[in-house]
């Protein structure tokens, strides 16, 4: 028989394996320990193994009130991974089916138009602030997010040394980011020039107490991702930038990343390039685990669908009706 303490040890072993292969565990560790505590409270750990119905009940009935269908589906995916691991070491372990809880529809991302991007950057630069460096920091960060597609957290963690403007090919060093992956992100000459100008502005306001982060607050400390998100949501609202369909995602800082990916795919389609073969390149540039993480963008926006449709029509015309 396997008791509560044994199951807790299995959770630790499972998380150790995930960490060893480069996967993050914060959400998994918290969720799985909550699952074991739930199973213990209802007496499901008195025998071996824990039934699949207990996992489904935890994912659905025991979910927080604010957790929607997608969140409940994610909880089931989380516990299924652990139970697949248990099935290899505890005979008779039941693994609930992947479709027991229907997955929620992934909402379409907000993609900025060129005009919206320009308006956002200019508005950030003109923002009223008693801290002279703040508009410079915010506008430069928005410009960098839009031109490189890097994650917001990656931008916040950049140090001055990570911006390699003097190398033969200017680039950013993104070190030990999501999934413990590092990568080099090439930047256009115009982006390098903008960052060079930002360096000068930053040094003009710098004090001895400032750290080495590229983007800092009024005290020279790293920017907080959540504070940035709230500021940006307010900025978009003040400018009237919002989705036409209420079911789509509202614009956020990550929308710059979505916009970058969609624009790149549209440009490849318009240039007549083989997008499928280029997706791995985009995946590496964006820091995705694999190309499958980038496939979503293929159907993300009407513009991209139109570009793909145009390419299909041209290819078909060139090759004949068959």
C-alpha positions in Angstrom: 0.0 0.0 0.0 1.1 3.5 -0.8 0.3 6.2 1.8 0.3 10.0 1.7 4.0 10.3 2.5 4.9 7.9 -0.3 2.8 10.0 -2.8 4.5 13.2 -1.6 7.9 11.5 -2.3 6.6 10.5 -5.8 5.8 14.1 -6.4 9.3 15.2 -5.4 10.8 12.5 -7.7 8.6 13.5 -10.6 9.5 17.2 -10.2 13.2 16.3 -10.0 12.9 14.5 -13.3 11.1 17.4 -14.9 13.8 19.8 -13.7 16.6 17.5 -15.0 15.2 17.8 -18.5 14.9 21.6 -18.3 11.2 22.0 -17.5 9.9 24.5 -14.9 8.1 23.3 -11.8 6.6 26.2 -10.0 3.0 25.6 -11.2 3.4 21.8 -11.2 4.8 21.6 -7.7 2.1 23.8 -6.2 -0.7 22.0 -8.1 0.5 18.4 -7.5 0.9 19.0 -3.8 -2.6 20.5 -3.6 -3.8 17.4 -5.4 -2.2 15.0 -2.9 -3.6 17.1 0.0 -7.0 16.9 -1.6 -6.7 13.1 -2.1 -5.6 12.7 1.5 -8.5 14.8 2.9 -11.1 12.6 1.2 -9.3 9.4 2.2 -8.2 8.5 -1.4 -4.6 7.9 -0.3 -5.5 5.1 2.1 -5.2 2.5 -0.6 -3.1 2.2 -3.7 -3.4 3.6 -6.2 -5.4 6.9 -6.2 -8.4 6.5 -8.6 -8.7 8.4 -11.8 -12.1 9.8 -10.6 -10.2 11.5 -7.8 -8.0 13.3 -10.3 -11.0 14.5 -12.3 -12.8 15.6 -9.2 -9.7 17.6 -8.1 -9.3 19.2 -11.6 -13.0 20.1 -11.8 -14.9 20.2 -8.5 -11.9 21.4 -6.4 -10.8 24.1 -8.8 -10.9 27.8 -7.6 -14.2 29.6 -8.3 -12.3 31.9 -10.7 -11.0 29.0 -12.7 -12.8 28.6 -16.1 -13.1 25.6 -18.4 -9.7 26.2 -19.8 -8.2 26.4 -16.3 -9.9 23.2 -15.3 -8.6 21.5 -18.5 -5.1 22.7 -17.6 -5.4 21.2 -14.1 -6.3 17.9 -15.6 -3.3 18.0 -18.0 -1.1 18.8 -15.0 -2.3 15.8 -13.0 -2.4 13.5 -16.0 1.4 14.0 -16.5 2.0 13.0 -12.9 -0.3 10.0 -13.2 1.4 8.8 -16.4 4.7 8.8 -14.4 3.0 6.9 -11.5 1.6 4.3 -13.9 5.2 3.2 -14.7 6.0 2.5 -11.0 2.6 1.7 -9.4 0.7 -1.1 -11.1 -2.9 -0.3 -11.6 -2.6 3.4 -11.7 -5.5 4.9 -13.7 -4.8 7.8 -16.1 -7.9 9.9 -16.8 -8.6 10.5 -20.5 -7.4 13.7 -22.0 -10.9 14.7 -23.1 -12.7 14.1 -19.9 -12.7 17.9 -19.5 -13.1 19.8 -22.7 -10.3 22.3 -23.4 -11.3 25.9 -23.6 -10.9 27.7 -26.9 -7.6 29.5 -27.1 -8.5 33.1 -27.6 -7.1 34.9 -30.7 -4.2 37.2 -29.8 -4.4 40.9 -30.3 -2.2 42.0 -33.1 -1.2 45.7 -33.3 -1.4 47.6 -36.5 1.7 49.6 -37.5 -0.3 52.8 -36.6 -1.2 51.4 -33.1 2.4 50.5 -32.4 3.6 54.0 -33.4 0.9 55.6 -31.3 1.7 53.5 -28.2 5.5 54.2 -28.4 4.9 57.9 -29.0 2.3 58.1 -26.1 4.7 56.4 -23.8 7.4 58.9 -24.7 5.1 61.8 -24.1 3.7 60.4 -20.8 3.5 62.9 -18.0 5.9 61.9 -15.2 7.9 63.7 -12.5 10.6 61.2 -13.2 12.5 62.3 -16.4 13.9 58.8 -17.2 10.5 57.0 -17.0 9.1 58.0 -20.5 12.5 57.2 -22.0 12.5 53.8 -20.4 8.9 52.9 -21.2 9.0 54.0 -24.9 12.3 52.3 -25.5 11.1 49.1 -24.0 7.9 49.1 -26.1 10.1 49.7 -29.2 12.3 46.8 -28.3 9.4 44.4 -27.7 7.9 45.4 -31.0 11.0 45.0 -33.0 12.4 41.8 -31.5 9.4 39.8 -30.2 11.2 38.9 -27.0 9.2 38.1 -23.8 8.4 41.0 -21.4 10.2 39.2 -18.6 13.3 38.7 -20.9 13.3 42.5 -21.6 13.1 43.3 -17.8 16.0 40.9 -17.1 18.4 42.3 -19.7 21.5 43.9 -18.3 23.6 46.5 -20.0 26.2 43.9 -20.9 23.5 41.7 -22.6 23.1 44.4 -25.3 26.0 43.8 -27.7 26.0 46.8 -29.9 29.7 46.8 -30.7 29.9 43.3 -32.1 30.1 42.7 -35.8 26.4 41.8 -35.8 24.6 43.7 -33.0 22.4 41.4 -30.9 20.9 40.7 -27.5 22.0 37.9 -25.2 18.9 36.2 -23.6 20.3 34.1 -20.9 18.7 31.2 -18.9 15.1 32.2 -19.7 12.0 30.1 -20.0 12.7 26.4 -20.0 16.3 27.3 -19.0 17.1 28.1 -22.7 19.5 30.8 -23.8 19.7 32.4 -27.2 21.2 35.3 -29.2 18.6 37.7 -30.8 20.0 39.7 -33.8 18.7 43.3 -33.9 18.3 45.6 -36.9 20.6 48.5 -37.4 17.8 50.9 -36.6 17.1 49.1 -33.3 20.8 49.2 -32.5 20.9 53.0 -33.1 17.8 53.5 -30.9 19.4 51.5 -28.1 22.6 53.4 -28.4 20.7 56.6 -27.9 18.9 55.1 -25.0 22.3 54.2 -23.4 23.3 57.9 -23.6 20.0 59.0 -22.0 20.3 56.4 -19.3 23.8 57.4 -18.4 22.8 61.0 -18.2 20.3 60.2 -15.4 22.2 57.4 -13.8 23.3 57.5 -10.1 25.7 55.4 -8.1 23.0 53.4 -6.6 21.6 52.1 -9.9 22.0 48.5 -10.8 23.2 47.1 -14.2 19.7 46.3 -15.6 19.0 47.9 -19.0 15.5 49.1 -18.0 15.1 50.5 -14.5 12.6 52.4 -12.3 13.1 55.8 -10.7 15.5 54.2 -8.1 17.5 52.3 -10.5 15.9 49.0 -9.6 14.6 46.4 -12.1 11.2 47.0 -13.5 8.3 44.9 -12.2 6.5 42.9 -14.9 3.1 43.1 -13.2 3.4 46.9 -12.7 4.3 47.3 -16.3 1.3 45.2 -17.4 -1.1 47.4 -15.4 0.4 50.6 -16.8 0.2 49.3 -20.4 -3.4 48.1 -20.0 -4.3 51.6 -18.8 -2.4 53.2 -21.7 -4.3 51.0 -24.2 -7.6 51.9 -22.6 -6.8 55.6 -22.7 -6.0 55.4 -26.4 -9.1 53.3 -27.2 -7.0 50.3 -28.4 -9.2 47.2 -27.9 -10.4 44.1 -29.8 -13.4 44.5 -32.0 -14.6 41.1 -30.8 -15.1 40.9 -27.0 -14.2 37.1 -27.1 -10.6 37.9 -28.3 -7.8 38.8 -26.0 -7.4 42.4 -24.9 -4.0 44.0 -25.9 -1.2 43.5 -23.4 2.6 43.6 -23.5 2.7 40.1 -24.9 0.7 41.3 -27.9 4.0 42.8 -29.2 5.4 39.2 -29.3 2.3 37.9 -31.1 2.4 40.8 -33.5 6.1 40.2 -34.3 5.4 36.5 -35.0 2.4 37.1 -37.2 4.1 39.9 -39.2 7.1 37.7 -39.9 4.8 34.9 -41.1 2.9 37.3 -43.3 6.1 38.7 -44.8 7.3 35.1 -45.6 4.0 34.2 -47.2 4.0 37.4 -49.3 7.6 36.7 -50.4 6.6 33.3 -51.6 8.8 31.5 -49.1 8.2 28.0 -47.7 6.7 29.0 -44.3 6.6 25.4 -43.0 10.3 24.9 -43.4 11.0 28.3 -41.9 8.9 27.8 -38.7 11.8 26.1 -36.8 13.9 29.3 -37.4 11.1 31.4 -36.0 10.8 29.0 -33.0 14.5 29.3 -32.2 14.4 33.1 -32.5 11.4 33.4 -30.2 12.8 30.9 -27.7 10.0 28.3 -28.2 10.7 24.7 -27.1 9.9 23.6 -30.7 8.1 24.6 -33.9 4.8 23.3 -32.7 4.6 26.2 -30.3 4.7 28.6 -33.3 2.1 26.7 -35.4 -0.7 28.6 -33.5 0.2 31.8 -35.3 -0.6 30.3 -38.7 -4.3 30.7 -38.0 -4.1 33.6 -35.6 -5.3 36.5 -37.7 -7.4 37.2 -40.8 -4.3 39.0 -42.4 -2.2 35.9 -42.0 -5.0 33.7 -43.4 -5.4 36.0 -46.4 -1.7 35.9 -47.0 -1.7 32.1 -46.9 -4.8 31.9 -49.1 -3.1 34.2 -51.7 0.0 32.0 -51.7 -2.1 28.9 -52.1 -4.0 30.4 -55.1 -0.7 31.5 -56.8 0.8 28.1 -56.3 -2.2 26.4 -57.7 -2.3 28.7 -60.7 1.4 28.1 -61.4 1.0 24.3 -61.1 -2.3 24.1 -63.1 -5.7 22.8 -61.9 -4.5 19.2 -61.7 
